[in-house]
């Protein structure tokens, strides 16, 4: 199997010109240092504030913030370019290549499309490869990876200490771009089609609505659930069960967790209720000064056959912060991100090895990364709903945390990877683990150019994996490196992004790729629907690409629709219709007019048309943009529901008619900071926000009842 990487075919030429390069580097450093003395950099863009800026970017998920990602990155680069350019240039040559740590073989060259111009690698080059996921032999091997991570962090810190370039930095420090937390930053929720149907399971005419899930047949938790007879509501540290079998709602029971147990979500199947929470525990060290806090994720299961008296059936606990959960058949799969303490001593295994139910995970169940260091784990445990206090199986994918996609048969952990010694472009490591009846088995791994926008951008279909990535230049260092005459040119510093679609077979061998999609733009959303893929990119206008995927070895762009604005959520809406939710932006790309609903006619994939649109003035974002579970979509009921933010927070319901277009049929202001959820059961619509529930008729949306919990 092939991974993306650079070969050494030009090594001879590099040796011959090494002396010249070194002279150029010295002159370049002198020039940059001299120019930097005359350039006043704003406080907000100084190196000491860059990490804070990145963190704020991670925490702010509004659409308006996301629109400026290219400029934002460029601005950060401007502040740091003078300080890191020497590191970047030297870093490109220093140290042994990561490729030398792995076996190599040529990649397939059956690629379609125009080659992107943003990276070292071309389709004719060889790539570093490690097709299997090796299990750790023992904890000593794991600790060597931890030590390598610690040494890398320390070397990088020395390089940047005091804002000065340190020529004595270790070759192993390898300026690898943004921190491993960037993988978590890129992890976001998304949605994709099932193989069997173009409609989500929550959109198939059931008598009651379910959570808008990622994959048909793969259940997910949420903050509100219903079984058609009851509402199960997450309200702070409580789960409250409400009877909705009559017009007058009735509170039946409350499950309260301890104050230090922070509930993330809940799940209901038949007579089982699962509550997922995170807690922290302080572990004493050798003396009173070196104790540490450990975080754990737990899945607590209740028997709710009698909803007035839920019965505790036990729990499963594992190390790390809660990431997500999935339910298939009789089994639940619990995911968490565990950060290893790189300062830990070898004997303190609990500080860098995850635990399951209080026991250190066996080294044979720890899957090693395809690179030489690591400090994070994606931990997954499975348990049966019939025996919820006993672990069925567990694995820990070691390296860095990343986006998780779960198909009907496989788990994919996709880790954003930044290392200028390995590649001039951003990359993604894909780790594949098969699952069935609670059992987990490592399959393989690979690496591709670019990073995933969210889980819209990855999909398994007929055994193949389809992905669309945005490929950005690393600039040979932590940020794109650009020599500026003055700070006013910051706006020109945005790296030239490109986008690539990959199709990999069941062994993660590359079948094909389609490169050069919408250069200088970024993927904002994607939707794979059987043999057709739809990709939205954005810079100033919204190109909606339709791509023929019927022949996985020869993907082909069928059409391209360009309209102002963008859609960052796509959802099929009946036959040959595709719903888009995003922002309306003027043709200059500088002024937002409000949240936009678009309906696209995809009956002819070569000529997709926007046949209707609705602009919500004075609104600037929706919860759909960062949480696909928050949207209610039912083609059977003709409902599109979500929360939007402007002068306040409101919950909206829309209907759609091919002639009349979109119509707002319900609008309600939400009080407080709770995220509103709309669900229905039978002919009644329920709006849940915090500790309040309101019920309405489905025909005229007249209020029936309300209850304060």
Secondary structure, DSSP 8 states (H G I E B T S, - for coil): --------TTHHHHHHTHHHHHHHHHHHHHHHHHHHTT----GGGSHHHHHHHHHHHHH---HHHHTTHHHHHHHHHHHHHHHHHHHHHHHHHSS--GGGGSEEEE-----EE---SSSS--TTSEEEE--S--B-SSHHHHHHHHHHHHHHHHHHHHHHGGG---TT--GGG---SS-THHHHHH--------SS-SS-GGGS--SB-----SBTTBB--BSEEE-SSEEEEEETTEEEEEE-SSSS-EEEEEEE--TTEEEEEEEEETTEEEEEEEEEEEE--SSTTS-EEEEEEEEEEEE-SSTTS-EEEEEEEEESEEEEEEEETTEEEEEEEEE--TT--TT-GGGTS-EETTEE--GGGEE--SSS---EEEEEEEEETTEEEEEEEEEEEEES--EEEE-SSEEEEEEEE--TTT-SB-EEEEEEEEEETTEEEEEEEEEEESB-SSGGGEEEETTEEEEEEEE-B-TTSSS-----SSGGGGGG-----EEEEEEE-TT--EEEEEEEETTT-EEEEEEEETTEEEEEEESSEEEEEEEE-SSTTS-EEEEEEEEESEEEEEEE-STTEEEEEEEEE-TTSS-EEEEEEEEEE-SSGGG-EEEEEEEETTEEEEGGGT-GGG-EEETTTTEEEEEEEESSEEEEEEEEETTTEEEEEEEEE--SS---EEEEETTEEEEEETTEEEEEETTT--EEEEEE-
